[in-house]
Amino acid sequence: MISHARPESDARVALITGAAGGIGRAYVKGFVAAGYRVAAVDLRPPEQPAVQLEWSRAGVLPVEADVAAESSVEQMVAEVR
């Protein structure tokens, strides 16, 4: 019998760009609810204290990055790893 169970170290990770905006925040919430570890990427972190608190409690990793700049994307990927 073959087991398809995921080892603990093989957690699912979602990297969501535009995460500080309304649609991005909804995706963050949905992926967290589905059991993913989430990296929330945007040019700036969300300014709303309620969003910051929600992300902190959920273990969301906020990442500041400009996806239009290659060097910023490389730093983002290194930080998320």
QUIGIBEL-V30730 format. One record per residue. N is the residue number from 0. OMEGA is omega in radians with two decimals (NA if undefined). Layout:
N/OMEGA
N/OMEGA
This chain:
0/-3.14
1/3.11
2/3.11
3/3.13
4/3.13
5/3.03
6/3.13
7/-3.08
8/-3.12
9/-3.12
10/3.09
11/-3.11
12/3.06
13/3.06
14/-3.02
15/3.10
16/-3.08
17/-2.98
18/-3.10
19/3.11
20/-3.07
21/-3.14
22/3.11
23/3.12
24/3.10
25/3.09
26/3.10
27/-3.11
28/-3.13
29/3.14
30/3.06
31/3.14
32/3.14
33/3.06
34/3.12
35/2.85
36/-2.99
37/2.94
38/-3.08
39/-3.01
40/3.03
41/3.11
42/3.12
43/3.10
44/3.13
45/-3.11
46/-3.08
47/3.12
48/-3.14
49/3.12
50/3.11
51/3.14
52/3.12
53/3.14
54/3.14
55/3.14
56/-3.10
57/-3.13
58/3.14
59/3.10
60/3.08
61/-3.10
62/3.06
63/-3.13
64/3.05
65/-3.06
66/3.08
67/-3.12
68/-3.06
69/-3.11
70/3.10
71/3.11
72/3.11
73/3.10
74/-3.14
75/-3.12
76/3.11
77/3.14
78/-3.10
79/3.13
80/NA
